[in-house]
């Protein structure tokens, strides 16, 4: 018969393993990280760029630009610019849960600490989408720009892609 002491000693590593694995299975970022006194404004831009060649020189031009501004109070301003002409302007409100999730993602993942890196565009790329996000969080501002993954050989950090997905979903909801 197995002694109870051996069972207790043997179960301690199993209990610790369970305690370590449980937080890893929940990828949700805690919303408790947001302080109600935090002040945040997010400006997301999406440029549809095309490369035009003039023999020896090339120029990038924006066919379409979408600008989404999310203010601290939840107000959203959307602007669509086609070939340099502002064609659509909409205002709306963001769902407070979606705003909290986005701000928690930015605050808890260290998004504000990501250094600005320039991404090299592949030579053969003629048209692509370039994203930009400017976040002002408690008077600290960080601005990042990145192309879509297919336009560069460099890896776009996953946290940037996650923030892009969240902002794209907000953009899609206001576009409709």
C-alpha positions as CSV (number, residue, x, y, z in Angstrom):
1,X,0.0,0.0,0.0
2,X,1.2,3.5,-0.9
3,X,1.9,5.8,2.0
4,X,-0.2,9.0,2.2
5,X,3.0,11.0,2.5
6,X,4.2,9.8,-0.9
7,X,0.9,10.7,-2.5
8,X,1.0,14.2,-1.0
9,X,4.6,14.8,-2.0
10,X,4.0,13.4,-5.5
11,X,0.9,15.6,-6.1
12,X,2.7,18.9,-5.3
13,X,4.5,19.2,-8.7
14,X,1.2,18.4,-10.4
15,X,-0.6,21.1,-8.5
16,X,2.1,23.7,-9.4
17,X,2.0,22.6,-13.1
18,X,-1.8,23.1,-13.2
19,X,-1.4,26.6,-11.5
20,X,1.1,27.6,-14.2
21,X,-0.9,26.3,-17.2
22,X,-4.2,27.8,-16.3
23,X,-3.2,31.4,-17.0
24,X,-1.6,30.4,-20.3
25,X,-4.8,28.9,-21.6
26,X,-6.6,32.3,-21.2
27,X,-5.3,34.6,-24.0
28,X,-7.7,37.3,-23.0
29,X,-6.0,40.5,-21.7
30,X,-7.3,41.5,-18.4
31,X,-9.6,44.6,-18.6
32,X,-8.7,45.4,-15.0
33,X,-5.5,46.9,-16.3
34,X,-7.4,50.0,-17.4
35,X,-7.6,52.9,-14.9
36,X,-10.7,55.1,-15.4
37,X,-8.4,58.1,-15.1
38,X,-6.4,57.1,-18.1
39,X,-6.6,59.4,-21.1
40,X,-6.2,57.8,-24.5
41,X,-6.6,58.8,-28.1
42,X,-5.9,56.5,-31.1
43,X,-5.5,57.6,-34.7
44,X,-5.4,54.8,-37.2
45,X,-4.6,55.3,-40.8
46,X,-4.8,52.9,-43.7
47,X,-3.2,53.9,-47.0
48,X,-3.7,52.0,-50.2
49,X,-0.5,52.9,-52.0
50,X,0.7,52.3,-55.6
51,X,4.2,52.7,-56.9
52,X,4.5,54.7,-60.1
53,X,7.7,54.5,-62.2
54,X,9.1,57.4,-64.1
55,X,12.0,55.7,-65.7
56,X,14.8,56.2,-63.2
57,X,12.7,57.4,-60.4
58,X,9.7,55.9,-58.6
59,X,7.0,57.5,-56.5
60,X,4.5,56.1,-54.0
61,X,1.1,57.7,-54.2
62,X,-2.0,57.0,-52.1
63,X,-5.0,55.9,-54.1
64,X,-7.2,55.8,-51.0
65,X,-6.6,56.7,-47.4
66,X,-8.9,55.9,-44.4
67,X,-8.4,57.7,-41.1
68,X,-10.1,56.5,-37.9
69,X,-9.8,58.6,-34.8
70,X,-11.0,57.2,-31.5
71,X,-11.2,59.8,-28.7
72,X,-11.1,59.1,-25.0
73,X,-14.8,59.6,-24.5
74,X,-15.6,56.9,-27.2
75,X,-16.3,59.3,-30.1
76,X,-15.1,58.0,-33.5
77,X,-14.4,60.1,-36.5
78,X,-13.9,58.3,-39.8
79,X,-12.6,60.0,-43.0
80,X,-12.2,58.4,-46.4
81,X,-10.0,60.2,-48.9
82,X,-10.0,59.1,-52.6
83,X,-7.1,60.3,-54.7
84,X,-6.6,63.4,-52.5
85,X,-10.3,64.3,-52.2
86,X,-12.1,63.8,-48.9
87,X,-15.2,61.9,-49.9
88,X,-16.8,60.5,-46.8
89,X,-16.8,61.7,-43.2
90,X,-18.7,59.9,-40.5
91,X,-18.9,60.1,-36.7
92,X,-20.0,57.4,-34.4
93,X,-19.4,56.0,-30.9
94,X,-17.4,53.0,-30.0
95,X,-18.8,50.3,-27.8
96,X,-17.2,50.8,-24.3
97,X,-16.3,47.1,-24.1
98,X,-14.5,47.2,-27.4
99,X,-12.7,50.4,-26.4
100,X,-11.7,48.9,-23.0
101,X,-10.4,45.7,-24.8
102,X,-8.3,47.8,-27.2
103,X,-6.8,50.0,-24.5
104,X,-6.1,47.0,-22.3
105,X,-4.3,45.4,-25.2
106,X,-2.2,48.5,-25.8
107,X,-1.4,49.0,-22.1
108,X,-0.7,45.4,-21.0
109,X,1.3,44.3,-24.0
110,X,3.9,47.0,-24.0
111,X,2.7,48.4,-27.3
112,X,3.7,51.9,-26.3
113,X,7.3,50.8,-25.8
114,X,7.7,49.3,-29.3
115,X,10.4,51.3,-31.1
116,X,9.7,52.7,-34.5
117,X,11.3,50.5,-37.1
118,X,11.3,51.1,-40.8
119,X,10.1,48.2,-42.9
120,X,11.7,47.7,-46.3
121,X,9.2,47.1,-49.1
122,X,10.0,44.3,-51.6
123,X,11.3,45.7,-54.9
124,X,8.7,43.9,-57.0
125,X,5.8,45.2,-54.9
126,X,3.7,47.7,-56.9
127,X,0.6,48.2,-54.8
128,X,0.2,47.5,-51.1
129,X,-1.5,48.7,-47.9
130,X,0.5,50.7,-45.3
131,X,-0.9,51.2,-41.8
132,X,-0.1,53.8,-39.2
133,X,-1.2,54.2,-35.7
134,X,-0.6,57.1,-33.4
135,X,-1.5,56.5,-29.8
136,X,-1.5,59.2,-27.1
137,X,-1.8,57.5,-23.7
138,X,-1.6,59.7,-20.6
139,X,0.2,62.4,-22.6
140,X,2.8,59.9,-23.9
141,X,2.7,59.5,-27.7
142,X,3.9,56.6,-29.8
143,X,3.6,56.4,-33.6
144,X,4.2,53.3,-35.7
145,X,3.9,52.6,-39.4
146,X,4.0,49.2,-41.1
147,X,3.1,47.7,-44.4
148,X,0.9,44.6,-45.0
149,X,2.9,41.4,-44.4
150,X,3.0,40.5,-48.1
151,X,4.8,43.7,-49.0
152,X,7.9,43.1,-46.8
153,X,10.2,40.2,-46.0
154,X,10.5,41.4,-42.4
155,X,8.3,40.0,-39.8
156,X,5.5,42.3,-38.5
157,X,5.4,41.8,-34.7
158,X,2.3,39.8,-33.6
159,X,1.2,42.5,-31.2
160,X,1.1,45.1,-34.0
161,X,-1.0,42.6,-36.1
162,X,-3.4,42.1,-33.2
163,X,-3.9,45.8,-32.7
164,X,-4.4,46.1,-36.5
165,X,-7.1,43.4,-36.4
166,X,-8.9,45.2,-33.6
167,X,-8.7,48.6,-35.4
168,X,-9.7,47.0,-38.7
169,X,-12.9,45.6,-37.1
170,X,-13.8,49.0,-35.8
171,X,-13.1,50.5,-39.3
172,X,-15.3,47.8,-40.9
173,X,-18.2,48.5,-38.5
174,X,-18.2,52.2,-39.2
175,X,-17.8,51.8,-42.9
176,X,-21.1,49.9,-43.2
